[in-house]
Amino acid sequence: MKAYHLAIAALFAAPSLRAALPAYETVELQARSNLLVNDEGWNLPPGSSFNSISASINASAQVAFRVQVVPDAGDPGLSRPGVWLGAHGAGGLVYVGDIDASIDNEACLNDAGDIAFTISDTGVGNSLFRYDATAGSAAAVNTLPVIPNSYQSPCVNASGDIGFQASFSSGRAYAARLGGSTTIYVGDAAVAPGSPYTYLYTPSFNATGTIAAKVATSADQFTAVEIRTFASDGTSRVLLKNQATDAASPYSKFDNSLALTDDGTIAVVATRAADNRRVVLRSDGETTTEIAAVDPAGTILELDSFPPAINGAGWVAFRARDAQGQAIYLGDGTNLLRVVGNGDVVATDLGTAQLGQHDSSPVFAGHPAINARGDIAFVAGVYPQGNNQVEWGSGVFVAYATPTVVDLIFADGFDSAPAR
């Protein structure tokens, strides 16, 4: 029987037996972009720009992200797309595309430093690429016999396999390049007649080659939905259903994107049927835990419409709004911690700054990412401390977790954790 744990812990609640949440004492800038009329940015070619992106982080705290605009070296009036890779405040572009091309999906990074991304040369369709950290170069990935019109949400795992959503003229499928062959896991009814799924939403891919996603089973493609995991052999497992699918479900709907751990646990934002409040969930299909819930009289006033991130410890990072404005929170089902947020003071290449904007624009871009250690990568606007009318652009940051939890069995507060 599935268990739904509906109690939400207050901030600074008693430590969980699972492992106490880490502290975040250091926030480090990785790269910064700004309008060239303001300054040249940092750790990027002058005039480079990224906007509305999400960063990816691996176990070594390497960070990768796409850069939409990289001025051409021969003619700064022309631009190319790029992919950035680095760690601990050092890094740069490891790939630069053709003039007027675009990188139309987020870059996904594995622990070896390999990166999956897509390139669109014409604005119609795209190609799947993989940056090989060992070779130091990127190349197109051959996905024969599966050749979609476009690839969406590609991600590379520790084995070098790449999972993605394949978009065809008729519909969608989930697929992966596993070793030397490409396998379709499942298609919607338009692609695979007889399929129970009328729509396949944004997938997530893990180290075991599992794909997790929200899927619709109703004709209107959104009333009846489930959260499922899919395996390469064509089998699937339901983790969550909404109330239109299962009258006993506490949830009326789920957001379109989710996060997936290597053991098959997911994190997703849902809406409770009882009070129509949005909640952050963690579920393995048997036990579902509410990590945080919107409460007008509580800590979390709103949940932003971006997917959460989750690691193997069950820690879930997510974007929210509290009394101070937008923030990134971390929860484990018992404790809830504000990691970083609007107005926080951070160090940058230009000096001491604060996170925020000169107007009501969002403080953060995209969704946060978290690694096994609990380090969190995020993208945020910055301005000089005390003066939000001066624009310092947007930065990619890492909030480092301390202490490091290496083994959840022993990291219970009684054993010292090794140095990072």
N, C-alpha and C positions, 0 to 999 in steps of 0.2 A: 504494500500500500504506500502511495506517495504521501510524504509528510510536508505540510506547508507551515513553516515557522513564521508567524506574522508579527511577532514582537520586534519592535525597532529599538535598539539600544540608544541611550542618550550619549552625547559627547562625553569623553573621558570616563566611560563605563569601566567596570572591573575587567582585568585582563582575561582574555580567552585562553582556554587550555590548548587551543590550536597553535598559537604563537602570538605574542603581543605585536601589535602594529609597530613599525619602526618610527623613529623620529626623522625629520627632514631638516637638517641644520645647514646644508650647503646646496645652493642653487647656482648652477654654472651655465653661462652662455656658451653655445656652440657656434652659432653664426647669426648674423643680423643683416637684414636688408632695409634700405630706405630709398626714398626718392633721391636721385642724384643731385637735385638742387639743394637738398638738405645736407647730405654727406654721402660718402662712398660705401657705407655699410662695412661689414667686417667678416673675414674668412670667406668672402665671395668676391668675384671680379666686380669692380665698381659698376654700379648701375644695374646689377642683378636684382631680381625681384621674385618673391614668392608671396602667394596670397591664398587664404582659405585652404591651407594644406594641413596634413597630419604627419607627424614624424614617427618613425619606427625605431625601436631600441632592442638590442640583443643582450645576452647574458654578460658580455664584457663592457656593457654601457656604450658600445658603438651606436651611433645614430645615423639614420639615412632619411633623406627627404628629397622631394622633387623641387626643382627651381624652374618656374615657368618662363622666366625671361633672363637670358644670359646674353649681353651685348656681343655681337660678332666682333672678333679681333680686327678684322679688316675694314669693317664698316659698322661703327657703333649704332647707326640708324637701323640696322637689321638685328634680329635676335634669334637665339636658339634655345631649346630647353636643355636642362641639365639634371644630373643626379648627384647629390652631395653625400659624402661619407666621412665620418670622423668620430673622435672620442675625446673627452676630457679637455674640451676647448681648442682642439687642433683638428684640422681636416680641410677638405676642399672638394671640388668637382671631380668625380671619377668617370663621368660620362657626359659628353656634350653632343646633342643631336644636330640634325640638319637645320638650316635656316627655315623659319616659319613652321617647323614641326611642333608638336606639343606632346607632353606627357600627360595623358588624360586619366590616369589612375594613380593612387598613392604608391610610393615605393615601399616594398616589403623586404625586410632584412632578416637573414638567419644568423645563427651564432658563428658561422664561419666567415661572415662578412659578405656573403653573396646577396644580391638584390634582384628581386623580380619587379618589373615595371612594364608599361606599354608605351609605344610610340605611335602617334597618328601623324602621317605626313600630309594628308589631304583634308583632314577634318571629317572624313567619312571612313568609318572602320579604323582599325589599328593593328599593330603587330606586337606580339609578346616578346620581351627581351629579358635576358638574364645577365647581370654583371657577375663575373667570376672573380672572386677576390684573389685566388691563387694566381690566375693569369693576369689580373689587373686590367681586364678588358671586358666589353659587353658584346653580345651577339644575339641575333634573333633566335627564338626557340622554335624548332620544328614540331608542330603538334599533330602531324598526320597520324591517323586518317581523319582527325577532327579539325575541320577548318571553318571556324565561325566567321561571321561578318565582323565581330569585334570580341575582344576579351575584356572582362570586367573583374575587378577585385582580385588580381593575381597575388599569390603569396608563395614564397619558397620556404620549405622546411629544412630541418637539419640534414636530411638525406639528399637534398638538392632537388626534390620533387616539387612541382609547382601546381597548386590547385587554382582553379579559376571558374568564373561563370562564363559560359559560351553563349553569345547572343547570335541567333540566326534570324533570317527574315521572318520566319514563322513563330518563333518563340525562344525559350531559354533552356539551358541545360547546365548541370554542374559536372565538371570534368577535371582531370588532373593528368599531368605528364609525369608518369611513374617510371623511373629508369629510362628505358629507351622507347616506351610506347605511351600512347595517350588513351585514357579510358573515360567513357561517359558514365557517370554514376547514376544519374536520373535526369529525365527531361520533363518539361511540362506537357500538358495534353496536346498542345499544338505541335510539339516536336516529336513526342512519343505517344501516338494514339493509344488510349487505354490507361494512361497515367492518371492517378487520382488528383494530381496537382494542377491547378489552373494558373498558378503564378509562382515563380521562384524568386525570392527576394535575395538581398546581398549575402553572400556566403562568407564563412570563415574556415580556414584550413589549418590543420595541426601537424605535429611531427609524426603521427601514426598514419597520416594520409586520410584522416576523417574530415569530412565537410559537414559543417553545421549551418543551419539557416532557418529563417521563417519561411513557411510555405502556405499557400492558400489552397483550400479545397472547394470553395464555393464558386458558383458561376461568375459572381461579381468580382472575384479575385481579392477580396479583402474582408468579407464578413466572417467567414469561418477560416481560422488560421491555426497552425501548429508550429512548434519549434521542434525540429528533427535533426538527427545526425545521420549521415549517409556514408556507407563504406563502398570501396571500389568494386566489391562483388555484387553490388546492386541492392544489398539489404539496407534497411533503415530502422531507426529507433525513435519513438516519440518521447520527448522530454517534457514538453508543456503543451497544453491546449487552451484556447480561449473559451469563454462561456458559450459562445455560439456553437462550438464543437463538442464541448463537454459541460453539461449544466452544473456539474460540481466544481468547476474551475472558479477560483476567486478572481480571475483576470478577464477583462473584456477585450483587451487588445494588447499587442506587443509592437514596439518600434521595429523599423525595417531592418536594422543591422544589429549584430551581436558580436560577442567575443567568445573564444573557445580555448580551453586549456588542452594540454597534451593527454590528459586522462579523460577527456570528453565532457568536462563540466563547462557550462556556458554562463555568461553574464549578459543580461538584456534588460532594457527598460520596458516596463509593462504599465498598464492602467488597471487599478482595482475596480471590480464591478460594483462593490458595495458603496464606495464613496467617490468614485471617479478620480481618485488621486493617483498620480504617477509614482511608481516605485522602481527601485533598482533590485533586480533579482539575481541570485546565483542558484543554479540547479544542475543536478546530475541525472535527472529523470526519476529519482526516487525521493530525494529530499530537496525541497525548494526553500531557500532562505531569503527573506527580505533584508537587503543590506541597508537601504535607506528609503524613506518615503517623504513626499512633499507634505508639509504641515504648516499652514499659515501662522501658527503660534509656536512653531518649533525652529530647528536649525536650518533645515532645507526648505526654502521657500519656492524654488522651482528646480526642475531638472531640464537641462538643455537638450535639444534634439540631436544629440550625437551619441554613438554607441559607447558603452563603458569599455574598460580594459580589465583583464583578469590574469593572474599568474597562478602557478601551481600550488601556492600556499592558500589559495582561495581569497586573496586580497583583491578587491575590486576598486578600480579608480574610475572616477566619473566627473563630468562637468555639472555644476549646479550653481544656484544663486542663493546666497545667504544675506544677512542684514548688511554686510559690507559690499555686496555686489557679487559679480561672478567669481567662482572659485573652483578649484579641483579638490575633490575629497577622496579619501580612501576608507573603505570599510571592510569588515570581515564577518558581519552578522552580529557581532557583539559590541565592537568599538567603532567609532566614527571619528575620523581625523581630517581636519582642514589642512591640506598639504601646502597650498599656495593660492593666492587670490588677489583681487583688485586692490591696488594701493600698496602691496607688499614691496619692500625695498630689496633690490637685487644689484649685483655688480655687473657692469658691462664694460666694453672696450672704451666707451666715452666717459665712464665714471659711474657714480652711484645713480641708480635709476629707480623708478617705480613701475610696477605693472599696471597698465591701463591705457586709456585712449584720451584724446583731446576733446572728444564729444561722446555721444551715447553709443558709439560703435561697440561691438563685442570686444571684450578684453582678450579672449582666447580664440584661436582658430582650430578647426578640426577637432579630433578626439585625442585624449591622452593615450600614451602607451606605457606599459609596465613590464619589467623583466623579472626573472626569477628572484632576484635579490630585493626587489621592491623599488628600484630606481624608476623614476617616472619622467618620460620625455613629453614636452608640451610646447606649444607655439603661442606666443602672447605679444601684445603691443607694449611698447615701453616709452617712457618720457623721462627727462631729467627730474631728479627728486625735487618735489615742491613746485613744479611748473609743468602742468599737463598741456599747456598751449604750445610747447615746443615738441615737435615730432621726432622721435628717434627710431621710428619704424617698427618692425616686427622682429622678434628674436626667437630662435629655437633654443630651448633650455633643457637641462636635466636637473631634477631634484633628486639628490642622492639619499638613499635610505641608510640609516645607521641605527643599531648595529645590523650587520649582514646576518640573515638567517640561512644557514647552510643545510641544516637537517632539522626538520620540524619535530622529530622525535625527541631530540635533546635540547633544542633551542627554546627552553621554557623559562629562561630567566635565572636558572641555577648554574648553567654552564656558560663560560665566556665564549663569545663568538670570535673567530679568528679575524685578524685585521683585514681590511679590504685591500 
